Every structure is written in C-alpha cells, then in structure tokens.
Amino acid sequence: MALNAAAALPFVLRDVAPGDLDDLQETAVHLDSVNLPNDRDALARIVERSQQSFSGQLPKADRCYVFVARDEAKGRIVGTSMIFAQHGSRRSPHVYFDVIEEERYSETLDRHFAHRLLRIGYNYKGLTEIGGLVVRPEYRGNPSQLGRQLAMVRFLFIALHRDVFCDEVVSELMPPLEPDGTSLLWESLGRRFTGLTYQEADALSRQNKEFIRTLFPQDPLYTTLLPAEVQALIGQVGPETKGIERLLRSIGFEYAHRIDPFDGGPHFHARTDAVTLVRETRRARVTAARSGDSAEARVLVARDQPPSFRAARVDAAFVARAPDVDTVTLPTEVMASLSLAEGDEVAYLLL
C-alpha cells in the first residue's frame, strides 16, 4: 500500500474543549455515570477541570484528563474517555468492598460451606483511575474501533507523563444493571443502610462520600444472606463492558477481588509500569511520505504539545526504529490532520 494514497483521518482524538459541551452532553446520555454524568453544569465543570489539567494548572492529585473522539467529516464529538491522576485521598478516599472467600467445616455434621464476604475498604494514598469510556451507539462496531482507540490513548498519555500518575491503575467496570439503571445489589444492601435510592446515592457520592463511611457497616457482610440473584451479580461485568474487560486483561490488568460498594461492578487493576501499552509507547520524529514509499504498520500516533493533545489511528505508516531516535513516516494528509510538520516529535504505539 502506498503511503501517499492514504486518505485524511476520519477520526481524531484530542483534549476536550469548551465548544464540545453540547456534543459531550449528547454522548454522556449513553453512560450517565459518576465520572460522566448527564448533567450539563457538571459536564461544564469537568471540561474546565480537564483544560486546567492538560495545561498543568492543577495540582497533580486533582487532575482529570478528558479525551474525545471527533468525527472529522461531521465535525462532532462521538466518544470520550478519561484519566483521573489520583483517585483517593485523605479527605476523599477510594472506597470499595473487598470480596473475601471463607470456608467453614463442621466435623460433627460433616458439612462444608464456602462463603463470600464483603468488607468495606478505603484507600487514602490514591491510585490512578481510568473511566468515562463511551462511544455513541451509531459508532459502535465502526471499523476504526473507536472504543479501543479511546481506551488505548490513555495509556500512551500516561507513558508520556509518568510522573503525574500513581504506581497503580484501577478501572471500575460497569456490572449488569436493571433496564431502568437500578442496581439490585444497592437495593438489597446499600439502600438498607442509607435510605437512599441508587440514583440519589450515586449523585451524592459525586460530591461527598462521608455517608458511606458513617452509615455503611464496618464489619464483614456475608453475601449468603442476600438473594441468590444478587449474589450472582457480585463482581460480574455488564454485557456492554465485556470488550473493555478483554482489552484490560490483554494489557496486564486483572480482577482485584474488589467491587464497587454501590453496584457491585468489579475493579480491575495493574501496576502502572507493568501495563504493556505504557511499556511499549515510544517517541519518534515525523517524516513526510514521498512518492513510492510503502506502508508497513498501523500505529496510534500522538502529538503532545501541552496544553494541546491530538492523536489518531493511522493505518498507513512506516516505522524505522533506531538506537537514538525512531522515525515515523506519515502521509501528508495525516500530518495535516494532526497539525504535524516534518521533524516534529510524536509518541506512537504499534497496533
């Protein structure tokens, strides 16, 4: 395939901007989570925080980076993903349930039981969290694999700014929920200790987690006492999140035997430096394709010039590795889409 035959990029990943707010809200409707709520005022604050994070105006512990995927032909945002540099602190800890296996045996009855226990836990030191990944329904299944791009670009960014992020990364995956968004675990457990609906508790936790520490029981809870259908949901990944689970496992994440105290969604974690995408991110200089050059690689390539960040999947590229500086040869149309000039430094991942 000739490099100069490549078309301009259909999608570009970049940092979120104030002008994206309308599109961001239309996208958030399809997730409406703590990280990306369907709330215009909250989203406006998220956009502002992201801008301040990319520009380095916030302390590292307060930074939240929001990446968006833009359909270049239609000029609209069609997906998002996020990185929270530090989730968990002394004033607002990371809260979870440890899932503990316990065995009991009675010699008198010759009966053996295996129980699961839930024990509330808190992380005050902090870890980096990835979340807010959503693609509009009409773009899911697109050959460009936008969800995968939005998931991967976060680790490329972490590799470029390693000192900003913690030594452990966590991803809280969505569990199976009821059609109306209700969590059966919350109805059977959390609501009994707080008196709040799932939606009320979810909204309150965005600003204040004090009620979890003061109202939730601190002693282990035997899941045996919960309805069987609720027990079956603990630690399970929802159908729309299965793809993310497979990706996380493929790059070094594993189930942490911890769940979200609200909905029972599993926590997956990894040591930051052990994540394959972090280890494999490399830097290179850009060269423009010449007539007759041939492509041999598909790459995720990024131009990182704080406070601006732009990236894209490039299906036609030539990568030359070298002891000193790698080079990535790109079609001129791609360089224009990423605002790149000959000799600029980029980061890349081989796909």
Buried (B, 14 or more C-beta within 10 A) or exposed (E): EEBBEBEEBBBBBBBBBEEBBEBBBBBBEBBBBBBBBBBEEBBBEBBEBBBBBBEEEBEBBBBBBBBBBBBEEEEBBBBBBBBBBBBBBEEBBBBBBBBEEEEEEEEEEEEEEEBBBBBBEEBEEBBBBBBBBBBBEEBBEBEBBBBBBBBBBBBBBBBBBEEBBBEBBBBBBBBBBEEEEBBBBBBBBBBEBBEBBBBEBBBBBEEEBEBBEEEBEEEBBEBEEBEEEBBEBBBBBBEBBEBBBEBBEEBBBEBBBBBBBBBBBBBBBBEBBBBEBBBBBBBBBBBBBEEEBEBEBBBBBBBBEEEEBBBBBBBBBBBBEEEEEBBBBBBBBBBEBBEBEEEBEBBBBEB
